[in-house]
Amino acid sequence: MIGWAGCCANIGERRESAECDAPFTARNSNRSVVFDITMAIGGHRSFGRMPRVESEPQPIVGASPQIADLRRRIQSAAITDESVLIVGEPGTGKELVARQIWSRSRRSAHPFTAINFAALPQTLIEVALFGKRDAAFGCYRNFTGKLELADRGILFLDELGDLNLQMQSALLRFIESHEVRRVGAGPDDVRRVDVRMISATPQDLREMVADGSFHEDLFCRLSQVEISVPPVREHPEDVPVLLESFLARGNSAVRLPDKTMSELMQHEWPGNVREIQSVAERLLRDFNGDSGASGQFDGTEGESPKRRS
């Protein structure tokens, strides 16, 4: 359930009330669908509480020239306050790159707030970003959006290419004014916030600009710094260290035979780092005696993991 900022039972009286503690409702063409919006979009109750400041992110793992260059680009982006666009195939770790920039920036003491546009219906994105103010039967109900939650910190816009043109325009207006007006609020009910934006997408936004499906002005505003995250197939020498890092999280005693590791390095890894993590988890299940897991790696002969001597 959502917590509301207050309920006006009488004129001039504002108090929290269970009677106002009801979810917002979104409708589609067929039926009314009730969303617990706090759960749906990771929102925040409007009682003046600060969102939790995130802990130190996982490190970028790898020793290849490509990963060394990625680390340099992360450090260069961290010392500025410009917007960053992170591009790369699915599973390459774009959010991890964003968190690394945040942890090294002057905003690291403030929130890292994320929103995934591909995970939300378009009808909820405006509320997710800008928040909502609703009034019914004397009750004033406030939902704090991601832009306010990210004040003085970083807002990570994941799957940016999935944002429709209408919301692109709304986001562009915010970037120009730094003002947030919650959905349903009056024209003078605005809040100024200081947010640095980091975006990520696997799509080619330049092509989308060319075909008219992405605003050129917004692209320019969000891509002051551009970072490309390489797919695993471009740095296969990092596969062993990536795999070992994931295995170590589950059981430091696991060791893969050289033959298996060689076969894994020759794999294309279409799912990139996320696929490596999945393979490591499968190997750990096999190592720990889970009979439901085969422990075999698709496309190789495979060998069972062994204990370190």
Helices and strands as residue ranges (DSSP letters): E 6-7, G 18-20, E 25-27, E 32-34, H 37-41, E 44-45, H 65-78, E 84-87, H 94-104, E 112-116, G 117-119, H 122-130, E 132-136, E 139-144, H 146-149, E 154-158, G 160-162, H 165-177, E 179-180, E 191-192, E 196-201, H 205-210, H 216-222, E 225-228, G 232-234, G 236-238, H 239-250, E 254-255, H 258-266, H 272-287, E 306-307
